[in-house]
Amino acid sequence: MKQDMILVLDLGSQENPRLAREIRSLGVYSEIHPHDITLEQVHALPNVKGIIVNGGPNRVVDGVEIDVSTEIYNCELPVLLVDHKGEVGWPEDEADRKEALANFVFGLCQAEPNWNMENFIADQVELIRRQVGDKKVLLALSGGVDSSVVAALLIKAIGKQLTCVHVNHGLLRKGEPEQVVKVFRDEMDANLVYVDAVDRFLDKLAGVSDPEQKRKIIGGEFIRVFEEEARKLEGISFLGQGTIYPDIIESGTKTVKAVKSHHNVGGLPEDLDFELVEPLKMLFKDEVRACGKALGLPDSMVYRQPFPGPGLGVRCLGAITRDRLEAVRESDAILREEFAKNGLEGKVWQYFTAIPDIKSVGVRDGVRADEWPVIIRAVNTVDAMTATVEDVPFALLQHITDRITHEVKGVNRVLYDLTPKPTGTIEWE
Ligand SMILES: Nc1ncnc2c1ncn2[C@@H]1O[C@H](COP(=O)(O)OP(=O)(O)OP(=O)(O)O)[C@@H](O)[C@H]1O
C-alpha cells in the first residue's frame, strides 16, 4: 500500500469531514472512524501514522459522555486531542489551524504527502483484487458519475471478471445510453449487458400522473429488471456500488442520528446475497471526478451535472406520454448544446427543460395549433437546500426559444422559470 493515513476518530464533531478534507488537502490521506474503534482494528488499517480524536457538541450519546479507549490514547502512535469547546488548545484562525495540523501530520506523525489519485488508484486496484480474487462482480451502470467511475476502476482491477448492466428505461437524456455503450463496451472492452427496457417502463407508467407513484414505479421496475439480469448470470459473488463518502456520512455515524439511509441498489431479494465492493466509499465528490479523469473517462461523463434518479420521468410532468417525453429529451438537448456553446456549461449548476401536461393555442404555418409549452430551468446552488436563478442573457433565451419552437415537435411556447428555491424546488416534481 502506498498511502500514509491519519485517522480522525469521531467524538461528535460535525467538523469531521472538514478536518479529513483539510488533512487530504495537505496531501495526506485521512479517514473518519467511530470513537469505539479498538487498537487491534487500528493496527489492521494500512499505514496509520497518527490519530486525531475530534471532540464536539455531540460527545454525549444517550446521556453518557463517550470517549476513545485508553489503549488508543496510550498507543505507540501520535494522538492529538482536538476539543472544540476550547478546553484543549486548537486555534480558531484558519491559517493557524492549518499550521497546527501540518505540524502534527508532518512533524509528529512523520507522514509522507503521498495521497494522490495515482496512488489511490494503485491501492484500490490491489484491494479490489485481494477482495474479489478470481470471483465475479456485477455492477448496475447508469452512466452517472459514481457508477461510471466504479466501473472504470473495476475494469482496471479485474477486467472481464466484471459484468456491467445498463438499463435503458427510456428516461435518460439524449445520447446517454449510446455513450455508455461507446465508452465501456467499445473503448474499455468491458462485459456490458445493455438492456432495452423502454417499452416495459413506459407501459407501466402510462396514465400514472402522481409524482410519488411515478417514482415508485420507476424504482421498483428498475430493481425487477436488474434482478432478472442478475439471475441470468452465473457465479456472481459481488455487487459493485458507487457509494461515495458523503453517502456514508449522511447515513449517520454513532454520534449523528441517521439523516437518511443510502442504498444504491437496495431492494434486491435476499437470496441474491452479494458481498459489496465499494472502492469509492472514502472519496468526496470532487475526488471521485478526479479519479474518473485519471482513469480516462470523458469529461462529459465526469463533469456531468446532477440528474435525478427517475430521470426525464419527473420532467415530463403528470402522466408520461411517449411524444411529450421525446419533446422533453429534444428540448433538453438543445438547451445543453446552447449552454455549452455560450460558456454556461460548468458555470451553471443545473439546467434542464420540463413540459407540463397542458396545451395552449398557437399558430403554425398560418393555422391554429394546440401545442405544449417548454419550461426552462437554470439554477445555481451551493448545497441544494436553496437555489438562485441564473441570469441567462435575454438574447440567448430568445435564440433557444427560436430553436425549440422550430426543432421540437409539438411545442409552440417557451417559458423561463424565474423562481428561486424557496419557494420553488429545483425540479418540478
Ligand atoms: N439506468 C440505469 N442502469 C443501470 N444502473 C442504474 C441505472 N439507474 C441507476 N442505476 C444504479 O443505481 C445507482 C443509484 O442511482 P442514482 O440515480 O441514485 O444515482 P447516483 O447515486 O447519483 O449514482 P450515479 O452517479 O452512478 O448515477 C447508480 O449508481 C447505479 O448503480
The ligand as an SDF file (V2000), in Angstrom:
LIG
                    3D

 31 33  0  0  0  0  0  0  0  0999 V2000
  -30.4310    3.1670  -15.8880 N   0  0  0  0  0  0  0  0  0  0  0  0
  -29.6360    2.5190  -15.0370 C   0  0  0  0  0  0  0  0  0  0  0  0
  -28.9330    1.4320  -15.4260 N   0  0  0  0  0  0  0  0  0  0  0  0
  -28.1280    0.7760  -14.5870 C   0  0  0  0  0  0  0  0  0  0  0  0
  -27.9480    1.1340  -13.3050 N   0  0  0  0  0  0  0  0  0  0  0  0
  -28.6020    2.2150  -12.8310 C   0  0  0  0  0  0  0  0  0  0  0  0
  -29.4900    2.9700  -13.6690 C   0  0  0  0  0  0  0  0  0  0  0  0
  -30.0100    3.9800  -12.9280 N   0  0  0  0  0  0  0  0  0  0  0  0
  -29.4850    3.8570  -11.6960 C   0  0  0  0  0  0  0  0  0  0  0  0
  -28.6370    2.8050  -11.6140 N   0  0  0  0  0  0  0  0  0  0  0  0
  -27.8760    2.3060  -10.4420 C   0  0  0  0  0  0  0  0  0  0  0  0
  -28.4350    2.8570   -9.2640 O   0  0  0  0  0  0  0  0  0  0  0  0
  -27.4630    3.6850   -8.5860 C   0  0  0  0  0  0  0  0  0  0  0  0
  -28.1390    4.8850   -7.9570 C   0  0  0  0  0  0  0  0  0  0  0  0
  -28.7250    5.6680   -8.9390 O   0  0  0  0  0  0  0  0  0  0  0  0
  -28.9760    7.2190   -8.7220 P   0  0  0  0  0  0  0  0  0  0  0  0
  -29.7840    7.6320   -9.8860 O   0  0  0  0  0  0  0  0  0  0  0  0
  -29.4680    7.4510   -7.3560 O   0  0  0  0  0  0  0  0  0  0  0  0
  -27.5420    7.8450   -8.9800 O   0  0  0  0  0  0  0  0  0  0  0  0
  -26.2690    8.2770   -8.1350 P   0  0  0  0  0  0  0  0  0  0  0  0
  -26.3030    7.7850   -6.7300 O   0  0  0  0  0  0  0  0  0  0  0  0
  -26.0550    9.7040   -8.4200 O   0  0  0  0  0  0  0  0  0  0  0  0
  -25.1400    7.4090   -8.9330 O   0  0  0  0  0  0  0  0  0  0  0  0
  -24.6310    7.5980  -10.4180 P   0  0  0  0  0  0  0  0  0  0  0  0
  -23.7650    8.8240  -10.3870 O   0  0  0  0  0  0  0  0  0  0  0  0
  -23.8470    6.3530  -10.6890 O   0  0  0  0  0  0  0  0  0  0  0  0
  -25.8280    7.6850  -11.3180 O   0  0  0  0  0  0  0  0  0  0  0  0
  -26.4420    4.0170   -9.6710 C   0  0  0  0  0  0  0  0  0  0  0  0
  -25.1680    4.3110   -9.1170 O   0  0  0  0  0  0  0  0  0  0  0  0
  -26.4330    2.7570  -10.4880 C   0  0  0  0  0  0  0  0  0  0  0  0
  -25.6470    1.7590   -9.8540 O   0  0  0  0  0  0  0  0  0  0  0  0
  1  2  1  0
  2  3  1  0
  2  7  2  0
  3  4  2  0
  4  5  1  0
  5  6  2  0
  6  7  1  0
  6 10  1  0
  7  8  1  0
  8  9  2  0
  9 10  1  0
 10 11  1  0
 11 12  1  0
 11 30  1  0
 12 13  1  0
 13 14  1  0
 13 28  1  0
 14 15  1  0
 15 16  1  0
 16 17  2  0
 16 18  1  0
 16 19  1  0
 19 20  1  0
 20 21  2  0
 20 22  1  0
 20 23  1  0
 23 24  1  0
 24 25  2  0
 24 26  1  0
 24 27  1  0
 28 29  1  0
 28 30  1  0
 30 31  1  0
M  END
$$$$
